């Protein structure tokens, strides 16, 4: 009920309030109040989240959707409220504040800004110094539930698992070393890759960037967050 009252005053309560700057200030205050109200823990817990979670019936993998929402729903919701219900954005769009209050970012302008102080000429490579072979490894995404022969085109976010079922065509089956579909890779592929790097590339330095667990984040728990890193660490130590 409060939200309806806020919207009513936002849309109609400003009439006759005088100068444009007063109108802008009034709008910013009201939208900020609405934004704050929608971010209250009780409102989110009792009204917003239960309704949003029920929308998972529209998603192919309903249980995965609910699990992902339980993990990340609050963060996604607060980010959306922060972005799309930003007082400067709303009041500028409603012409109640000057457009200068909200400017749409441009990736091209951002790139130009970042590269503005880039040196025009590159310095020469130093001579007479020792060189190293460096290997950068990151985003391994090992899948401990990867199953050879499972459906690689299951229609969900992650396939090639037992839960993916059996494929209708053999070409759609999960391959031994990995599959170029929505699948992560089995641990044996990680081990084979590290052996190749050790014997053929022979790096002096290895930079390991992490992000080791699979993309099936609805199955995330403490064990599945830490197990990939522990197991891959053992492979590095071999």
KOLMARGU-277361 format. One record per residue: residue in three letters; x, y, z of N, C-alpha, C in turn; residue number from 0. Coordinates in steps of 0.1 Angstrom, whole numbers. Atoms other than C-alpha are relative to their C-alpha. Example, Ala and Ser with C-alpha at 12.3 -4.5 7.8 and 13.67 -1.06 7.14 Angstrom:
KOLMARGU-277361
NODE type    nu    nv    nw   cau   cav   caw    cu    cv    cw seq
NODE  ALA     9   -12     0   123   -45    78     9    12     0   0
NODE  SER    -9   -11     0   137   -11    71    -8    11     8   1
This chain:
KOLMARGU-277361
NODE type    nu    nv    nw   cau   cav   caw    cu    cv    cw seq
NODE  UNK     8   -12     0     0     0     0     9    13     0   0
NODE  UNK    -8   -12    -1    28    24     9     6     3   -14   1
NODE  UNK    -6    -2    13    44    19   -26   -10     7    -9   2
NODE  UNK    10    -7     8    11    30   -42    -1    15     3   3
NODE  UNK     0   -14    -5    10    61   -21    12     8    -5   4
NODE  UNK   -12    -7     5    46    70   -30    -1     3   -14   5
NODE  UNK     1    -2    15    39    65   -67   -10    11    -3   6
NODE  UNK    10   -10     2     8    87   -64     5    14     2   7
NODE  UNK    -6   -14    -3    27   116   -48    11     3   -10   8
NODE  UNK   -11    -2    10    56   111   -72    -6     5   -13   9
NODE  UNK     6    -3    12    33   114  -102    -9    13     0  10
NODE  UNK     9   -11     0     8   140   -90     3    10    11  11
NODE  UNK    -2    -9   -12    21   155   -57     9    12    -3  12
NODE  UNK    -9   -10     3    46   177   -74    -6    13    -7  13
NODE  UNK     6   -11     8    22   200   -93    -1    12     9  14
NODE  UNK     1   -12    -7    24   235   -83    11     3    10  15
NODE  UNK   -11    -2   -10    56   232   -64    10    10    -4  16
NODE  UNK    -9   -11     3    73   260   -82    11    -3   -10  17
NODE  UNK   -11     0     9   107   261   -98     4   -15    -4  18
NODE  UNK    -4    13     5   123   233  -118     9    -7    10  19
NODE  UNK    -9     6    -9   150   227   -92    -7    -6    12  20
NODE  UNK     9     6   -11   123   222   -65    -6   -12    -5  21
NODE  UNK     7    11     6   105   198   -88    10   -12    -1  22
NODE  UNK   -10    11     1   138   178   -94     3    -5    14  23
NODE  UNK    -3     4   -13   146   178   -57   -11    -9     6  24
NODE  UNK    11     7    -5   111   166   -49    -1   -15    -6  25
NODE  UNK     0    13     7   113   138   -75    11    -9     6  26
NODE  UNK   -11     8    -5   147   126   -63    -3    -5    14  27
NODE  UNK     3     4   -13   135   125   -27   -10   -12     0  28
NODE  UNK    11    10     0   104   105   -35     5   -14    -6  29
NODE  UNK    -5    13     6   121    79   -58    10    -6    10  30
NODE  UNK   -10     5   -10   149    75   -32    -8    -7    11  31
NODE  UNK     8     7   -10   122    67    -6    -6   -13    -5  32
NODE  UNK     6    12     6   105    42   -29    11   -11    -1  33
NODE  UNK   -11     9     1   139    26   -36     4    -6    13  34
NODE  UNK    -3     4   -14   147    24     1   -10   -10     5  35
NODE  UNK    11     8    -4   113     9     8     1   -14    -6  36
NODE  UNK    -1    12     7   117   -18   -18    12    -9     4  37
NODE  UNK   -12     8    -4   151   -28    -4    -1    -4    15  38
NODE  UNK     1     4   -14   138   -33    32     0   -15     0  39
NODE  UNK    -1    15    -1   146   -68    43   -14    -7     1  40
NODE  UNK    13     7    -2   110   -76    54    -8     0   -13  41
NODE  UNK     8    -1    12    95   -64    21     6   -11   -10  42
NODE  UNK    -7    10     9   121   -85     1    -3   -14     4  43
NODE  UNK     2    14    -5   117  -116    23   -15    -5    -1  44
NODE  UNK    14     4    -1    79  -116    26    -8     2   -13  45
NODE  UNK     8    -3    12    68  -103    -8     7    -2   -13  46
NODE  UNK    -7     0    13    94   -98   -35     5   -13    -3  47
NODE  UNK    -7    12     3   115  -129   -32   -10   -12    -3  48
NODE  UNK     9    12     3    86  -155   -29    -7     1   -14  49
NODE  UNK     6    -2    13    69  -140   -60    10    -3   -11  50
NODE  UNK   -10     2    10   101  -139   -80     4   -15    -1  51
NODE  UNK    -3    14     0   109  -175   -70   -10    -8    -8  52
NODE  UNK    11     7     7    76  -187   -83     1     1   -15  53
NODE  UNK    -2    -2    14    85  -173  -117     9   -11    -7  54
NODE  UNK    -8    10     5   109  -202  -120    -8   -11    -8  55
NODE  UNK     8    10     8    80  -223  -134     1     3   -15  56
NODE  UNK    -2    -4    15    87  -204  -167    13    -5    -5  57
NODE  UNK   -13     4     4   122  -218  -167     1   -15    -2  58
NODE  UNK     0    14     3   131  -252  -182     4    -8    12  59
NODE  UNK    -5     7   -12   151  -263  -151    -5     7    12  60
NODE  UNK     6    -8   -11   128  -251  -123     8    -1    13  61
NODE  UNK    -7     2   -13   148  -266   -94    14     8    -1  62
NODE  UNK   -13    -8     2   181  -251  -108    -3    15     2  63
NODE  UNK     3   -15    -1   164  -217  -111    -2     4    14  64
NODE  UNK     2    -4   -14   152  -218   -75    12    -1     8  65
NODE  UNK   -13     1    -7   186  -229   -63     9    12    -3  66
NODE  UNK    -8   -12     4   203  -201   -82    -5    12     6  67
NODE  UNK     6   -12    -6   178  -176   -69     3     0    15  68
NODE  UNK    -3     1   -14   184  -188   -34    14     5     3  69
NODE  UNK   -14    -4    -2   221  -182   -38     2    14    -4  70
NODE  UNK    -4   -13     5   222  -150   -58   -12     9    -2  71
NODE  UNK    12    -8     2   186  -137   -59     0    14     6  72
NODE  UNK     0   -13    -7   191  -110   -33    10    10    -6  73
NODE  UNK    -9    -8     7   222   -97   -50    -5     6   -13  74
NODE  UNK     5    -4    13   206   -96   -84   -11    11     2  75
NODE  UNK    11    -9    -2   175   -79   -70     5    14     4  76
NODE  UNK    -5   -13    -5   194   -52   -51     7     8   -11  77
NODE  UNK    -7    -6    11   216   -45   -81   -10     6   -11  78
NODE  UNK    10    -5    10   185   -41  -104    -7    12     6  79
NODE  UNK     6   -11    -6   168   -18   -79     9    12     0  80
NODE  UNK   -10   -11     0   200     2   -76     2     6   -14  81
NODE  UNK    -3    -5    14   204     5  -114   -13     6    -6  82
NODE  UNK    12    -4     8   168     7  -128    -9    10     8  83
NODE  UNK     8    -9    -8   153    26   -99     9    11     6  84
NODE  UNK    -8   -11    -5   181    50   -95    -7    13    -1  85
NODE  UNK     7   -13     0   166    84   -86     4     9   -11  86
NODE  UNK    -4    -9    11   187   103  -111    -5    -5   -13  87
NODE  UNK     5     6    13   177    79  -139   -15     2    -1  88
NODE  UNK    14    -1     1   140    79  -131    -5    14    -2  89
NODE  UNK     5   -14     1   136   116  -126     5     7   -13  90
NODE  UNK    -4    -5    13   156   124  -158    -9    -5   -11  91
NODE  UNK     8     6    10   135   100  -178   -14     6     0  92
NODE  UNK    13    -6    -2   103   116  -164     0    15    -3  93
NODE  UNK    -2   -14     3   117   150  -174    -3     9    12  94
NODE  UNK     1    -8   -12   115   162  -138    13     5     5  95
NODE  UNK   -13    -4    -3   152   166  -136     8     2   -13  96
NODE  UNK    -8    -2    12   177   179  -162     7   -14    -4  97
NODE  UNK    -6    12     4   192   151  -183    14    -2     5  98
NODE  UNK   -14     1    -6   226   159  -168     1    -8    12  99
NODE  UNK     0     8   -12   215   141  -137     2   -15    -3 100
NODE  UNK    -2    14     4   217   108  -157     6    -1   -14 101
NODE  UNK    -6     1    14   240   100  -186     3   -15    -2 102
NODE  UNK    -2    14     3   241    66  -203    15    -2    -4 103
NODE  UNK   -15     3     2   276    51  -203     2    -5   -14 104
NODE  UNK    -4     5    13   293    44  -236    13    -8     1 105
NODE  UNK   -12     8    -1   318    16  -239    11     6    -8 106
NODE  UNK   -10    -6     8   336    34  -267     7    12     7 107
NODE  UNK    -6   -11    -7   340    65  -247     9    -4    12 108
NODE  UNK    -8     5   -11   352    45  -217    13    -6    -5 109
NODE  UNK   -12     5     6   378    27  -239    10    12    -3 110
NODE  UNK    -8   -12     3   390    61  -252     6     6    12 111
NODE  UNK    -5    -6   -12   393    74  -217    12    -8     6 112
NODE  UNK   -10     8    -6   413    44  -205    13     0    -8 113
NODE  UNK   -12     0     9   437    45  -235     6    14    -2 114
NODE  UNK    -4   -14     3   441    83  -234    15     2     3 115
NODE  UNK   -14    -2    -4   475    81  -216     9   -11    -4 116
NODE  UNK    -9    11     5   488    51  -235    12     6    -8 117
NODE  UNK   -12    -5     7   524    58  -247    -2    -2   -15 118
NODE  UNK     1     1    14   525    65  -284    10   -10    -6 119
NODE  UNK   -10     9     5   556    45  -289     4   -10    11 120
NODE  UNK    -4    10   -10   566    13  -272    15     0     3 121
NODE  UNK   -14     0    -3   599    11  -254     6   -13    -4 122
NODE  UNK    -7    12     5   625   -14  -266     1   -10    11 123
NODE  UNK    -2    11   -10   627   -48  -250    14     0     6 124
NODE  UNK   -13     0    -6   655   -49  -225     8   -12    -5 125
NODE  UNK    -9    11     5   685   -69  -236    10    -4    11 126
NODE  UNK   -10     6   -10   709   -91  -217    -6    -4    13 127
NODE  UNK     6     4   -13   683  -101  -191    -5   -14    -2 128
NODE  UNK     5    14     0   672  -136  -182   -15     0    -4 129
NODE  UNK    14     1     4   639  -147  -198    -6   -13     6 130
NODE  UNK     8    11    -6   612  -171  -184   -11    -4    -9 131
NODE  UNK    13     5     6   585  -192  -199   -11     0    11 132
NODE  UNK    11    -1   -10   553  -183  -181   -13    -6    -6 133
NODE  UNK    12     6     4   521  -203  -183   -11     5     9 134
NODE  UNK    11    -6    -7   488  -187  -173   -12   -10    -1 135
NODE  UNK    11     9    -1   461  -212  -162   -12     6     8 136
NODE  UNK    11    -5    -7   426  -201  -153   -13    -6    -5 137
NODE  UNK    13     5     4   389  -210  -154     0   -14    -5 138
NODE  UNK     0    14     4   394  -247  -154   -14    -6     0 139
NODE  UNK    14     5    -1   358  -255  -143     0   -15    -2 140
NODE  UNK     0    15     0   364  -292  -135   -14    -4     5 141
NODE  UNK    13     6    -3   331  -312  -134     2   -14     6 142
NODE  UNK    -1    13    -6   332  -340  -109   -12    -9    -2 143
NODE  UNK    12     8     3   298  -351  -121     0    -3   -15 144
NODE  UNK     0     3    15   309  -354  -158    -1   -15    -2 145
NODE  UNK     2    14     2   297  -386  -172     1    -3   -15 146
NODE  UNK    -2     4    13   309  -402  -204   -13    -6    -6 147
NODE  UNK    12     5     6   280  -408  -228   -13     7     4 148
NODE  UNK    12    -7    -4   256  -385  -211    -4    10   -11 149
NODE  UNK     5    -9    10   235  -361  -231     7    14     1 150
NODE  UNK    -8   -13     0   256  -331  -241    -9    12    -5 151
NODE  UNK     9   -11     5   226  -312  -256   -13    -2     8 152
NODE  UNK    12     2    -9   202  -315  -226    -9    12     0 153
NODE  UNK     9   -12     0   188  -280  -231     1     8    13 154
NODE  UNK    -1    -7   -12   199  -269  -196    13     8     0 155
NODE  UNK   -12    -8     0   227  -246  -184    13    -8     0 156
NODE  UNK   -12     9     0   252  -275  -178    -5   -14    -4 157
NODE  UNK     4    14     4   250  -309  -195    12    -9     2 158
NODE  UNK   -11    10    -1   272  -340  -198     1    -6    15 159
NODE  UNK     1     6   -13   261  -351  -163   -10   -11     0 160
NODE  UNK     9    11    -1   241  -381  -151   -14     5    -1 161
NODE  UNK    13    -6     0   211  -358  -146    -4     5   -14 162
NODE  UNK     3    -5    14   213  -348  -183    -7   -10    -8 163
NODE  UNK     6    11     7   200  -382  -193     8    -5   -12 164
NODE  UNK    -7     6    11   209  -402  -224    -4     8   -13 165
NODE  UNK     3    -8    12   212  -385  -258    -9    -9   -10 166
NODE  UNK     8     7    10   188  -394  -287     9    -4   -11 167
NODE  UNK   -10     4    10   218  -394  -311    13    -2     6 168
NODE  UNK   -13     3    -5   252  -408  -305    10    12    -1 169
NODE  UNK    -9   -12     2   268  -376  -318    -2    10    11 170
NODE  UNK     3   -10   -11   252  -357  -289     5    -6    14 171
NODE  UNK    -5     5   -12   269  -379  -263    12     6     5 172
NODE  UNK   -12    -6    -6   295  -366  -239    12    -8    -3 173
NODE  UNK   -12     7     4   330  -374  -251    10    -2    12 174
NODE  UNK    -9     5   -11   359  -389  -231     7    12     6 175
NODE  UNK    -8   -11    -5   380  -357  -228    -7    12     2 176
NODE  UNK     8   -12    -1   353  -332  -230    -9     2   -12 177
NODE  UNK    10    -2    11   325  -319  -252    -2    15    -3 178
NODE  UNK     2   -14     3   321  -286  -271   -15     3     0 179
NODE  UNK    14    -4    -2   287  -280  -258    -1     7    14 180
NODE  UNK     2    -6   -13   273  -266  -225     5   -10    11 181
NODE  UNK    -5    10   -10   296  -289  -205    13     5     5 182
NODE  UNK   -13    -2    -5   325  -285  -182     9   -12    -3 183
NODE  UNK    -9    11     4   355  -309  -184     3    -9    12 184
NODE  UNK    -3     9   -11   363  -340  -164    14     2     5 185
NODE  UNK   -12    -2    -7   392  -341  -140    12    -7    -8 186
NODE  UNK   -11     7     8   412  -365  -163     6     9   -11 187
NODE  UNK    -5   -10    10   414  -337  -189     9    10     6 188
NODE  UNK    -9   -10    -8   428  -313  -163    14    -7     2 189
NODE  UNK   -12     7    -3   454  -339  -154     9    -2   -12 190
NODE  UNK    -8     2    13   464  -346  -190     5    13    -4 191
NODE  UNK    -5   -13     4   467  -309  -197    12     5     8 192
NODE  UNK   -12    -4    -9   490  -303  -167    12    -8    -3 193
NODE  UNK   -12     8     3   512  -332  -177     6     5   -13 194
NODE  UNK    -5    -5    12   515  -318  -212     8    13     2 195
NODE  UNK    -7   -12    -3   524  -284  -198    14    -2     6 196
NODE  UNK   -12     3    -8   550  -299  -175    11    -6   -10 197
NODE  UNK   -10     7     8   567  -321  -202     4     7   -13 198
NODE  UNK    -2    -7    13   563  -300  -234     3    15     1 199
NODE  UNK    -2   -14    -1   561  -264  -223    11     3    10 200
NODE  UNK   -10    -2   -10   582  -266  -192     2    14     5 201
NODE  UNK     0   -14    -5   573  -232  -177     9     1    12 202
NODE  UNK    -7    -4   -12   595  -215  -152    -9     5    11 203
NODE  UNK    10    -6    -9   565  -198  -137   -14    -4    -5 204
NODE  UNK    14     3     4   528  -209  -136    -8    10     8 205
NODE  UNK    10    -9    -7   501  -183  -128   -13    -7    -1 206
NODE  UNK    13     7    -1   470  -201  -116   -11    10     4 207
NODE  UNK    10   -10    -3   440  -178  -117   -12    -4     7 208
NODE  UNK    11     4    -8   415  -200  -100   -13    -2    -9 209
NODE  UNK    13     3     6   377  -204  -109     0   -14    -4 210
NODE  UNK    -2    14     3   380  -241  -107   -12    -9     0 211
NODE  UNK    11     9    -1   346  -254   -98    -9     2   -12 212
NODE  UNK     9     0    11   318  -262  -123   -10    11    -1 213
NODE  UNK    10   -10     2   291  -240  -137   -13    -3     6 214
NODE  UNK    13     3    -6   263  -259  -120    -1     5    14 215
NODE  UNK     0    -8   -13   261  -233   -92   -11    -4     9 216
NODE  UNK    11     4    -8   228  -246   -80     3   -12     9 217
NODE  UNK    -5    11    -8   247  -276   -66    11     5    10 218
NODE  UNK   -11    -5    -8   271  -253   -48    -2    -2    15 219
NODE  UNK    -1     0   -14   280  -259   -12    15     1     4 220
NODE  UNK   -14    -2    -4   312  -257     9     9   -10    -6 221
NODE  UNK    -8    10     5   324  -290    -3     3     2   -15 222
NODE  UNK    -2    -1    14   319  -284   -40     7    13    -4 223
NODE  UNK    -8   -12     2   334  -250   -37    15    -2     2 224
NODE  UNK   -14     2    -3   367  -263   -22     6   -12    -6 225
NODE  UNK    -5    13     5   370  -298   -36     8     2   -13 226
NODE  UNK    -7    -1    13   380  -288   -72    14     6     3 227
NODE  UNK   -13    -7    -3   408  -265   -58     9   -10     7 228
NODE  UNK    -9     9    -7   421  -292   -35     5   -11    -9 229
NODE  UNK    -4    11     9   421  -319   -62     9     4   -10 230
NODE  UNK    -9    -6    10   437  -297   -88    13     3     6 231
NODE  UNK   -13    -2    -7   463  -287   -63     9   -12     1 232
NODE  UNK    -7    13    -1   472  -323   -59     7    -3   -14 233
NODE  UNK    -5     3    14   476  -326   -97    12     9    -3 234
NODE  UNK   -11    -8     2   499  -296   -97    13    -5     7 235
NODE  UNK   -12     5    -8   521  -312   -70     6   -12    -5 236
NODE  UNK    -5    12     5   526  -344   -90    13     2    -7 237
